[in-house]
Amino acid sequence: MPFFALTFGCDIIWKGRIPLSGIQLPSLEVGPIIRTVSFDREQGIRSDVAPDSWKESGEKGVIWLDLEGPGPDELKLLEGVFGFHKLNIEDAMNVRHRPKVEEYPGYTFMVMHAIVPNSPNHMGTTAFALFFGRNFVVTVHGSRLPFLDDVVARCKQNSILMERGVDFLVYTLADGLVDDYFPMLDRIEGQFARLEEELYYRPDNRTVNRIFKLRRELLELRKVLGPQRDMFNILLRLDFPFTTNETRVYFMDVYDHILRIVDLVETYRELVGGSLEVYLTAVSNRVNEVVKTLTVVATVVLPATVITGIYGMNFAFMPELRLRYGYFWALGVMAVSTVSMLIYFRRKKWI
């Protein structure tokens, strides 16, 4: 049974050249965080593995190397020590790379997308590259990902997880990454509840701006989750050299979670479209109410306008102009016509 290593709270920063099995290491400046932990039956867990011991630790057991915010020099180290292809290293540097899984001689390369905490966009994601072979796991990411700390805590509490092989560690990482999406979806659901309340009571331009923003973010999320779902489907259907049938059952569980997340995102996208239609309908109804009110007012005062217009003409001979009570008769006709029209509109249920 192979063993694997866990990322631990050990940051290793080098400066200078240290020989590693005949390989000269480039100078690394302070900045990237490189965490390593190895495990073997003789020494157990080690969190202080130096660069010149990576290869030896992998030969004795398994080593997990985690690179956070690496530069080109750090990734060249991976090419020298583990023999990764240059194209894979370039893909690992691209934080927007499409999720995928590929098989190469001696290792399997995966790209997933993880939730970025404290992102300006509450649905911000970043690429999470993962290399795994017979006795090593290498993870590369551009920013801190809390689910990695959770995986470390679980492995420290339960040593049995450390004895189940490299592929089980890959499953544990994938499971933690995917489960990070569910709290985000809960926040989206809360946003929808607030949007519905605003649409019902006080829809305005800010509401429609939030609808469009949420719609755009869900579209970006769908672009990530669709390929990620297909990637796990490929991982389940094809035989990869470093995964076992026993662990494939666990990958099926991760795939089910991805399907649930994709379904929820699709549902939310439909709800966003429905919310936009509700907003447009509400605005249209408000406009109709305003137009109806103005129309009623204009229609009600129309008889009075006609009367005042007729008797406002400057003809010298008009029969009613010399009536003693003509002014009061004119006002009475105006009032009666206005009240009559209001009663008629009320019976027709127009007002």
C-alpha positions as CSV (number, residue, x, y, z in Angstrom):
1,M,0.0,0.0,0.0
2,P,1.6,3.3,-1.0
3,F,1.8,6.2,1.4
4,F,1.4,9.9,0.7
5,A,2.4,13.2,2.3
6,L,0.3,16.0,3.6
7,T,0.7,19.8,3.4
8,F,1.6,21.0,6.8
9,G,2.2,24.4,8.4
10,C,5.8,24.4,7.2
11,D,6.9,27.1,4.8
12,I,10.2,26.4,3.0
13,I,12.0,29.3,1.3
14,W,15.4,28.8,-0.3
15,K,18.0,31.2,-1.5
16,G,21.1,29.9,-3.3
17,R,21.8,26.6,-5.0
18,I,21.3,23.2,-3.3
19,P,22.1,20.0,-5.2
20,L,19.2,17.6,-5.6
21,S,20.3,14.3,-7.2
22,G,22.6,16.1,-9.6
23,I,20.1,18.9,-10.3
24,Q,21.1,22.5,-9.6
25,L,18.2,24.4,-8.0
26,P,17.7,28.0,-9.1
27,S,17.7,30.9,-6.6
28,L,14.3,31.4,-5.1
29,E,13.3,34.8,-3.7
30,V,11.0,35.3,-0.7
31,G,7.4,35.2,-1.8
32,P,6.0,31.8,-2.8
33,I,4.9,29.4,-0.1
34,I,6.2,25.9,-0.6
35,R,4.9,23.3,1.9
36,T,6.0,19.7,2.0
37,V,5.2,16.7,4.2
38,S,6.3,13.2,3.6
39,F,5.2,9.9,5.1
40,D,6.8,6.5,5.3
41,R,6.5,3.5,7.6
42,E,10.0,4.1,9.2
43,Q,9.8,7.8,10.0
44,G,6.1,8.5,9.9
45,I,5.0,12.0,9.1
46,R,7.7,14.6,8.4
47,S,6.9,18.2,7.8
48,D,10.5,19.5,7.4
49,V,11.5,17.9,4.1
50,A,14.2,20.0,2.5
51,P,14.4,20.3,-1.3
52,D,17.4,18.0,-1.6
53,S,15.3,15.3,0.1
54,W,12.2,15.4,-2.1
55,K,13.3,12.7,-4.4
56,E,14.5,10.4,-1.5
57,S,11.3,10.9,0.4
58,G,9.3,10.0,-2.6
59,E,11.3,6.8,-3.1
60,K,10.8,5.7,0.6
61,G,7.1,6.6,0.7
62,V,5.1,9.4,-0.8
63,I,5.6,13.1,-0.8
64,W,3.0,15.8,-1.2
65,L,4.4,19.1,-2.4
66,D,2.1,22.2,-2.2
67,L,3.0,25.4,-4.0
68,E,1.1,28.6,-3.3
69,G,1.7,31.5,-5.6
70,P,4.7,30.0,-7.4
71,G,6.8,31.8,-10.0
72,P,8.5,30.4,-13.1
73,D,11.6,29.3,-11.1
74,E,9.6,27.3,-8.6
75,L,7.8,25.5,-11.4
76,K,11.0,24.7,-13.2
77,L,11.9,22.8,-10.1
78,L,9.0,20.6,-10.7
79,E,10.2,19.9,-14.2
80,G,13.7,19.0,-12.9
81,V,12.6,16.8,-10.0
82,F,9.4,15.2,-11.2
83,G,9.8,15.4,-14.9
84,F,6.6,17.3,-15.6
85,H,5.9,18.4,-19.2
86,K,6.5,22.1,-19.9
87,L,3.0,22.5,-21.3
88,N,1.6,21.2,-18.0
89,I,3.7,23.7,-16.1
90,E,2.4,26.5,-18.3
91,D,-1.2,25.3,-17.6
92,A,-0.5,25.3,-13.9
93,M,0.6,29.0,-14.1
94,N,-2.7,30.0,-15.8
95,V,-5.2,30.8,-13.1
96,R,-8.1,30.9,-15.6
97,H,-7.3,27.5,-17.3
98,R,-10.2,25.3,-18.3
99,P,-10.7,22.2,-16.0
100,K,-9.3,19.0,-17.5
101,V,-7.6,15.7,-16.8
102,E,-4.7,14.3,-18.9
103,E,-2.4,11.3,-18.6
104,Y,1.3,11.6,-19.2
105,P,4.2,9.1,-18.8
106,G,4.6,8.6,-15.1
107,Y,1.9,10.9,-13.8
108,T,-1.7,12.2,-14.3
109,F,-2.3,16.0,-14.6
110,M,-5.6,17.6,-13.5
111,V,-6.9,21.2,-13.4
112,M,-9.9,22.1,-11.2
113,H,-11.3,25.4,-10.1
114,A,-11.5,26.2,-6.4
115,I,-13.4,29.0,-4.6
116,V,-11.2,32.0,-3.7
117,P,-12.0,33.3,-0.2
118,N,-12.5,37.1,0.3
119,S,-12.7,37.7,-3.5
120,P,-14.3,40.9,-4.7
121,N,-16.6,38.7,-6.7
122,H,-18.3,36.4,-4.2
123,M,-18.1,33.7,-6.8
124,G,-14.5,34.2,-7.7
125,T,-12.6,31.0,-8.6
126,T,-9.0,30.1,-9.4
127,A,-7.4,27.2,-11.1
128,F,-6.1,24.4,-8.9
129,A,-3.5,22.2,-10.7
130,L,-2.8,18.8,-9.4
131,F,-0.1,16.3,-10.4
132,F,0.0,12.8,-9.0
133,G,2.0,9.7,-9.8
134,R,2.9,6.4,-8.1
135,N,4.5,8.1,-5.0
136,F,3.9,11.8,-5.2
137,V,1.2,14.4,-5.2
138,V,1.9,18.0,-6.3
139,T,-0.6,20.8,-6.0
140,V,-0.2,24.3,-7.5
141,H,-2.5,27.3,-6.8
142,G,-2.2,31.0,-7.0
143,S,-3.8,32.0,-3.7
144,R,-4.6,30.6,-0.3
145,L,-7.3,27.9,-0.3
146,P,-8.8,27.1,3.1
147,F,-10.0,23.6,2.1
148,L,-6.4,22.5,2.0
149,D,-6.0,23.3,5.7
150,D,-9.2,21.3,6.4
151,V,-7.7,18.3,4.6
152,V,-4.6,18.6,6.7
153,A,-6.6,18.6,9.9
154,R,-8.6,15.5,8.8
155,C,-5.5,13.6,8.0
156,K,-3.8,14.5,11.2
157,Q,-6.8,13.4,13.2
158,N,-7.2,10.1,11.4
159,S,-4.0,8.3,10.4
160,I,-6.0,5.7,8.4
161,L,-6.5,8.2,5.7
162,M,-2.7,8.3,5.3
163,E,-2.5,4.7,4.5
164,R,-5.0,4.5,1.6
165,G,-2.9,5.6,-1.2
166,V,-2.1,8.6,-3.4
167,D,-5.4,8.3,-5.3
168,F,-7.3,8.6,-2.0
169,L,-5.5,11.8,-1.2
170,V,-6.5,13.1,-4.7
171,Y,-10.1,12.2,-3.9
172,T,-9.9,13.9,-0.5
173,L,-8.5,17.1,-2.1
174,A,-11.2,17.0,-4.9
175,D,-13.9,16.4,-2.3
176,G,-12.8,19.4,-0.2
177,L,-12.6,21.6,-3.3
178,V,-16.1,20.7,-4.5
179,D,-17.7,20.9,-1.1
180,D,-16.5,24.5,-0.9
181,Y,-19.1,25.4,-3.5
182,F,-22.1,24.6,-1.3
183,P,-21.7,27.6,1.2
184,M,-21.4,29.9,-1.8
185,L,-24.6,28.5,-3.3
186,D,-26.3,29.1,0.1
187,R,-25.2,32.8,-0.1
188,I,-26.7,32.9,-3.6
189,E,-30.0,31.6,-2.3
190,G,-30.0,34.3,0.3
191,Q,-29.4,36.9,-2.4
192,F,-32.4,35.6,-4.3
193,A,-34.5,36.0,-1.2
194,R,-33.5,39.6,-0.9
195,L,-34.0,40.3,-4.6
196,E,-37.5,38.8,-4.5
197,E,-38.4,41.1,-1.5
198,E,-37.1,44.1,-3.4
199,L,-38.9,43.2,-6.6
200,Y,-42.2,42.9,-4.6
201,Y,-41.9,46.1,-2.5
202,R,-39.5,48.6,-4.1
203,P,-38.0,47.6,-7.4
204,D,-35.6,50.3,-8.8
205,N,-32.5,50.6,-11.0
206,R,-30.2,49.2,-8.3
207,T,-32.3,46.1,-8.2
208,V,-32.0,45.4,-11.9
209,N,-28.2,46.1,-11.7
210,R,-27.9,43.5,-9.0
211,I,-29.9,41.0,-11.2
212,F,-27.6,41.6,-14.2
213,K,-24.5,41.3,-12.0
214,L,-25.7,38.0,-10.5
215,R,-26.7,36.7,-13.9
216,R,-23.2,37.5,-15.3
217,E,-21.5,35.8,-12.3
218,L,-23.6,32.7,-12.6
219,L,-22.7,32.5,-16.3
220,E,-19.0,32.6,-15.4
221,L,-19.5,29.9,-12.8
222,R,-21.3,27.7,-15.3
223,K,-18.3,28.0,-17.7
224,V,-16.1,26.6,-14.9
225,L,-18.4,23.9,-13.5
226,G,-19.5,22.4,-16.9
227,P,-15.9,21.4,-17.9
228,Q,-15.2,20.3,-14.3
229,R,-18.2,18.0,-14.4
230,D,-16.9,16.5,-17.7
231,M,-13.4,16.1,-16.2
232,F,-14.7,13.9,-13.3
233,N,-16.8,12.0,-15.8
234,I,-13.7,11.2,-17.8
235,L,-11.8,10.3,-14.6
236,L,-14.6,7.7,-13.8
237,R,-14.9,6.2,-17.3
238,L,-11.3,5.8,-18.3
239,D,-8.6,3.7,-16.6
240,F,-5.9,5.9,-15.2
241,P,-2.7,4.1,-14.0
242,F,-2.7,5.6,-10.5
243,T,-6.3,5.2,-9.5
244,T,-7.9,2.0,-8.2
245,N,-11.4,0.6,-8.5
246,E,-11.8,1.0,-4.7
247,T,-11.2,4.8,-4.9
248,R,-13.3,5.2,-8.1
249,V,-16.3,4.7,-5.9
250,Y,-15.3,7.8,-3.9
251,F,-14.7,9.8,-7.1
252,M,-18.3,8.9,-8.0
253,D,-19.4,10.7,-4.9
254,V,-17.5,13.8,-5.9
255,Y,-19.1,13.5,-9.4
256,D,-22.5,13.4,-7.8
257,H,-21.7,16.5,-5.8
258,I,-20.6,18.3,-9.0
259,L,-23.9,17.3,-10.7
260,R,-25.9,18.8,-7.8
261,I,-23.9,22.0,-8.0
262,V,-24.3,22.3,-11.7
263,D,-28.1,21.7,-11.4
264,L,-28.3,24.3,-8.7
265,V,-26.4,26.9,-10.8
266,E,-28.8,26.1,-13.8
267,T,-31.8,26.6,-11.5
268,Y,-30.4,29.9,-10.2
269,R,-29.8,31.1,-13.8
270,E,-33.4,30.3,-14.6
271,L,-34.5,32.2,-11.5
272,V,-32.4,35.2,-12.5
273,G,-34.1,35.2,-15.9
274,G,-37.5,35.0,-14.1
275,S,-36.5,37.8,-11.7
276,L,-35.6,40.0,-14.6
277,E,-39.0,39.3,-16.2
278,V,-40.7,40.0,-12.9
279,Y,-38.8,43.3,-12.7
280,L,-39.8,44.3,-16.2
281,T,-43.4,43.3,-15.6
282,A,-43.5,45.4,-12.3
283,V,-42.0,48.4,-14.2
284,S,-44.6,47.9,-17.0
285,N,-47.4,47.7,-14.5
286,R,-46.3,50.9,-12.7
287,V,-46.2,52.7,-16.1
288,N,-49.6,51.4,-16.9
289,E,-51.0,52.6,-13.6
290,V,-49.5,56.0,-14.1
291,V,-50.9,56.2,-17.7
292,K,-54.3,55.0,-16.5
293,T,-54.4,57.7,-13.8
294,L,-53.4,60.4,-16.2
295,T,-56.0,59.2,-18.7
296,V,-58.8,59.2,-16.1
297,V,-57.9,62.7,-15.0
298,A,-57.7,64.0,-18.6
299,T,-61.0,62.3,-19.5
300,V,-62.8,63.6,-16.4
301,V,-61.8,67.2,-17.0
302,L,-62.6,67.0,-20.7
303,P,-66.2,68.1,-20.5
304,A,-65.2,71.1,-18.3
305,T,-62.5,71.9,-20.8
306,V,-65.0,71.8,-23.7
307,I,-67.4,74.1,-21.9
308,T,-64.8,76.6,-20.9
309,G,-63.4,76.5,-24.4
310,I,-66.8,77.2,-26.0
311,Y,-67.6,80.1,-23.7
312,G,-64.1,81.4,-23.9
313,M,-64.6,82.3,-27.6
314,N,-64.7,86.1,-28.3
315,F,-67.9,86.2,-30.4
316,A,-70.1,89.2,-29.8
317,F,-73.4,87.4,-30.2
318,M,-73.6,84.2,-28.0
319,P,-77.1,83.4,-26.6
320,E,-75.9,82.4,-23.1
321,L,-73.4,85.1,-22.5
322,R,-76.1,87.5,-21.2
323,L,-77.9,85.0,-18.9
324,R,-78.1,86.3,-15.3
325,Y,-77.1,82.9,-13.9
326,G,-75.1,81.6,-16.9
327,Y,-71.9,81.3,-14.9
328,F,-73.5,79.1,-12.2
329,W,-75.2,77.0,-14.8
330,A,-71.9,76.4,-16.6
331,L,-70.2,75.4,-13.3
332,G,-73.1,73.1,-12.5
333,V,-72.9,71.3,-15.9
334,M,-69.2,70.9,-15.3
335,A,-69.7,69.4,-11.9
336,V,-72.5,67.1,-13.0
337,S,-70.6,65.8,-16.0
338,T,-67.4,65.2,-13.9
339,V,-69.3,63.3,-11.2
340,S,-71.3,61.3,-13.8
341,M,-68.1,60.2,-15.6
342,L,-66.5,59.2,-12.3
343,I,-69.5,57.1,-11.4
344,Y,-69.5,55.5,-14.9
345,F,-65.8,54.6,-14.6
346,R,-66.3,53.2,-11.2
347,R,-69.1,50.9,-12.3
348,K,-66.9,49.7,-15.2
349,K,-64.1,49.1,-12.7
350,W,-61.7,51.2,-14.6
351,I,-60.8,53.1,-11.4
